[in-house]
């Protein structure tokens, strides 16, 4: 019985590693989180359809992001995940200034 468990864990590990090897292609240039679509946001590391939808919904309800750091308010985005995403996301300077002026 213990041998079956080890074999089962080994098989699960191989499947996970195989899935990681076929990971999604990261964006060529940083995505503007204030204009990116759900489909574009899904290119980011650790972001699937649900988190991408949450980002867009937050933007629609609360207005544009002033900083990439604000992504941590999205359920499912931890500081660790944000650091993995950081090289691939941006907030345009002009948009950030406009958002600050509204406050």
ZINOR-V836812 format. One record per helix or strand of 2 or more residues. SS is the DSSP state (a for helix, b for strand). FROM is the first residue (numbers start at 1). LEN is the number of residues. If there is no record, write none. Layout:
ss=SS from=FROM len=LEN
ss=SS from=FROM len=LEN
This chain:
ss=a from=2 len=20
ss=b from=31 len=2
ss=a from=38 len=4
ss=a from=49 len=14
ss=a from=68 len=6
ss=a from=79 len=10
ss=b from=89 len=2
ss=a from=93 len=10
